[in-house]
Amino acid sequence: MYTAYWEMRFDPFSRAAACKTPFESEDFKQASARLKHLHEIKGIGLFTGNPGSGKTYALKNFADSLNPSLFKTFYLPLSTVTVLEFFRAIAIGLGIVPPYKKIDLFNAIQERILTLSKDKRITTVIMLDEGQYLGNKILNDLKIILNFGMDSENHAVIVISGLNTLAGTLAMQAHEALAQRIVINYTFCGLSKTEMTGYIDSRLKSCGVRDNIFAENAFEAIWGCSGGAPRMVNALAEKCLLIGFHKNVKIIDPEIVMLANNDISLI
């Protein structure tokens, strides 16, 4: 196995390894600060970015940081559902037996959120991933969830995460009412060149590698191929280590990076 060849204790670019020793990029810091503010003021937060830019990772860390005695948090990764399925999923997440009719389902959700907030001082946090797939009917209804009649207070947090196209969808006039209810908006930019180099170095050090095994121009090649997307950086770096092992080299150079890029590219 290539980990033994490179004298690694484990695969440093696996998802499990990243969770054990997280890297706090600028995106991660900015998103975390906004999520912290969002859970204080409540309301709707929008987080967008390119695929693999770290959105889900930041949301997971945010959810893990919340005190379960003060927050009722649940995560909905399925966005390609009907309106009724969507609200049924929310009801189940809130511990409600979903009523059959939509109006009863909606009222039960609002009543549960209000009861948790006012009677138990527990804030509901609904996290919606892959939001670019949410249908217009769901988006039209979503803005009403936090509308508690004459009550001007926010009683819940809704975090919507998705690709950059989601922001374009919400900017359309048809969704202006929902867009006006968004109190936090952040777009993930990906790792800068400097951050990416620091990220790869930190991952290698975490598994016991002390020597430099990536040439400086290899970092440039990885950044050029990945655009700074952490998921793509992980995939490229892992493939580079595998190819380097098969070629019996001690330093990863741009040629190996390009071979790795060809291996994982679909076109």
N, C-alpha and C positions, 0 to 999 in steps of 0.2 A: 504493500500500500504506500502511496506517495507521502503520507504523513510521516512514516518511519524514515523514508529517504531524506526528507527535509528536517528530520529530527524534531518533529512536532508532537506534542502530547495529545492533540486532538485537531480536528479540522477547524481552523480559525474562521472560515468564511461560511460556516453552516448557520442556519437560523437559530439553533439551540445555543451555539457559542455566542452569537450576537446578543441574545437575551441575558446571558450570564454576565457579560462584561460590556454593557452598552457604551456607545460612543455618542457624546453629546455634540452634535453638529450645530451650526447656527440655525438651521431649519428646526431642529429638535428644540433648541432653547426658545426660539421665537414662538413656536406653536405651543409649547408647554406653558409659557407665560400667558399666552392668550386664553388657553384652556382654563388655567387657574383663575383668571379674571372672569371668564364666562361662568364658572361654577359659583362665583360670588354674586354676580349681578343677575344671573339666570337669563333665559331667552334662547335665541337660535344662533348657533355659530356655524360658519361655512369654512371648510378647509379643503383646498383644491391643489392639484399638482399633477405632473406627468406620472405615468406608471412607474412604480418602484422607487418613488421619491421619499418614502418614509412616513407617509400619512398614517397608515394602519399601525405602524410601530409606535408613533407618538400617541395615538389614541389609546392603545393598549396600556402604555405606561401611565397615561392620565387616569384611566379606569382603575388600574391597580393601586393608584395613590389615594383613591377616595375611601373614606371611612365608611364601611358598610352600615354602621349604626346611624349615619347621617345622610347617606345617599342610597337610593334604589337605582342601581345601574344595570342596564342590559343592552346588548349589542345585536343589531339586526344586519347581517351581511347580505341578505337576499333582497334585491331591489326590483327584480323582474316578477312582480306579483300583482294580483288584482287589488283594488282598493279594499275590498272586504278581507282578503287574506292579510293585507298590510295591517289593518286595524285589529284583526284577530291576533296577529303576532304581538302587537303592542299590549293587548289585553292579557295575553298569556304571560308576557314578561312582567306585567304588574300583578300577577297572581289572581287574575280574574277569570272566571268561567265565561267565555265569550257568549253574549246573547246572540240570537239568530239575526235580528234586524239591525241594519246599520245604525239607525238613530239610537237604538238602545245600547248598541256597542259603543258608540261615540260618547253618549252620556255616562256610561259606566266608567270609561277611561278617564274622563274629566273629573268625575266624582272621586275616583280612586286617587288621582293626583292631588286634588284638593284635601282629601282626608289625610294623606301622608304628609302634606305640607303644613296644614294648619293644626291638626290634632297631634301628630307625632314628630313634627319638625324634621321630616325626612324629605329631601329633594329628589325628585325623579330625574334621572339622566338617561335619555334615549339616544343611542349612537347608531346612526345610519351610514353604512359603508356602501361604496359603489353607487353613490347617489346619482351619477349620470344616467342610470337606467330607470330612475323613478319616473313613472308616467305622469302626464299632465294632470290627470284626475287626482292622483295622490298628492301632488304638489299643491293643487287647488284646495284640498282638504287640510293639508298639513298646517297651513297658517291659522286654522281655526282652533287647533288643539290647545294653543296657549291663550285663547280668547275666553276668559272666564267672566263673561257678562260685564257687569259694572265694576268688577274688581280690577284696579289698575296695576296690581302687583303681578310679577312673574312667579309662577310656582314650580316651574320645571325647566330643565335644560335639554335642548335638542341639538345634537352635533351632527351635521351633514358633511360627509367626506366623499370626494369623487375626483374624477379627472377634470382638467381645465375646461372641458366643454360644458361642465355643469354650471360654471359661472356665466357662460354665454347664454345658457338656457334661462337662468334666473334673471338675466338682464333684459329679457324680452318683456314687452308691455303686458302680456297676459299674466306674468308672474310678478308684477310690480308690487302688489300688496304683500306677497311673501318676502320679496327682497327688502322691503322697508322694515320688516321685522327682524332682519339679520343684524345682530349687535356686534358680532365679531367676524372678521373676514381675513383669512390668511392664505397666501399662495406659496407652496413649497417650491424652492428654487433648485434644489439638489446641492451636492457637494461642490465647493470650489476646488480648484486644482490643489491648493495648499491643504485644504481640509481632507481631500481624498488621499493625499500622500500620508497625512497624519493618521487617517483612518486605517489604511493598509498596514502601516507600521505598528499601530496599536494592536491590531488583530494578530499580527505575527508575534509580537512580544507576549501577548496573552497566552499563547500556546508554547512558549519557551524558546522561540527563535531569537537568537542574539545577533547574528550576522545579517548584513544587507543581502537579500537574495533577489531583489528587484532593482535593475539598473535605473538610473534617473530618467533616461529617455523612455523606459518602459512605463513609468508613471504617466508620462505625457501621452503615450499611446493608449493606455487604459482610460484616461480621462477623455481623450478624443473619441474613443469608441463608445463610452458609456454615457457621456454627457453629464457625468456627476450623479447619476441615479444610483443610490446605494445598492439596490437589488442587482443591477447590471454590473456594478463594480465587484460585488461578491461572486457573481457567476463567472466573470472574466478572470478574476484572481484565482479562483478555484481551478478553472480549466487550465490556466497557465501553469499552476503547480503540477497538475497531472501530465501535461505535455512535457514540461521540464524533466519530470521523473522518467518518462519514456525515452527522452532524448539523452538522459544521463548528463545534464548540464548542472552547473552550480549557480548560475545567474540567469534570471529571466530578462530577456532583451525584447525590443519591439517586434522582432520577427516572431517570437513565440506568442506575443500578445495578439498579433494579427492572425496567427493560426488558431488561437483560442477564439477570437472573434468570429472567424469563419465557421468554427465548430458549432457555435451557439446561435449563429444567425440563421434565420428562416428563409432568407433570400440571397 
